[in-house]
């Protein structure tokens, strides 16, 4: 079973490897410079050392890039300024009219900054015979390319996060499709193979019942409620941590039979403990944390992006560290090599090869 939490870690590591470099501390609006600007000392390039710190930081910077792109498109210097693209009398319009206007503006922003070349590259990947010799669109502004490409990667990550949170298996599969291309480009061969096996399974190898199980049975909701789903392998990590805490209490009585008995009765004893605490009116452990306001950090990042004019196309610009940034995240995908690898895998599994 291809699980999603470890893929999220690997995809985040792909982002950090590409855009988080200590040499870029003097390059304004780069990921490492923004980390120093906010004094996020717990963020490191090694995602596994502190996954939640790195994920929160990347998600915040992605959100700020989207806001900065909207401000640039609307000709606004700050959030407080009135948007010139919104009609003056919009407040008297009905909700449907406001919704249509919002979707139109959002679509224009996405088409301008984030779908500027991805359609051409996707067509090139889907039909290599007709466009193999065509070069990707060139744009001589590496600063603009860095900002738009990082935002695309960050948005692809947020797609997977929200798909898990709301239990949307089909959306998760769409994330894996783009992830396979990026893993191929980043030479992460193991997760490239996992992406292929998942997509090949749901489209060809699995029975209809297995296909539905793989798509829909990827999430676990421990406490109920909308938007509280977790990845199956993440829940398994939590159970492993709980089991290790029980085993640690054994001290010198650590034997194989005791460990096996704890593993078999762990959840049963946990349920008994919860029911007993409710009967004797013991206050449950709080699972909620007081959210810290990120408005100050958000305003700092947005102002840095606006001052650096990262969403303006200024030919000839580049960061000192990121000098050769392509116009799109899929520009470097070797189409011939990718199709050759997919053809070989289809041949192998058509002859009965098992996964891995």
Buried (B, 14 or more C-beta within 10 A) or exposed (E): EBBBBBBBBBBBBBBBEBBBBEEBEEBBBBBBBBBBBBEBEEBBBEBEEBBEBBBBBBBBBBBBBBBBBBBBBBEBEEEEEEBEEBEEEEEEEEEEEEEEBEEEBEEBBBEBBBBBBBEBBBEBBEEBEEBEEEEBEEBEBBBBBBBBBBBBBBBBBBBBBBBBBEBBBEBBBBBBEBBBBBBBBBEBEEBBBBBBBBBBBBEEBBEEEEBEBBBEEBBBEEEEEEEBBBBBBBBEEEBEEBBEEBBEEEEEEEEEEEBEEBEEEBEEEEEEEEEEEEEEEEEEEEEEEEEEEBEEBBBBBBBBBBEBBBBEEEEEBBBEBBEEBBBBBBBEBEBEEBBEBBEEBEEEBEEEEEBE
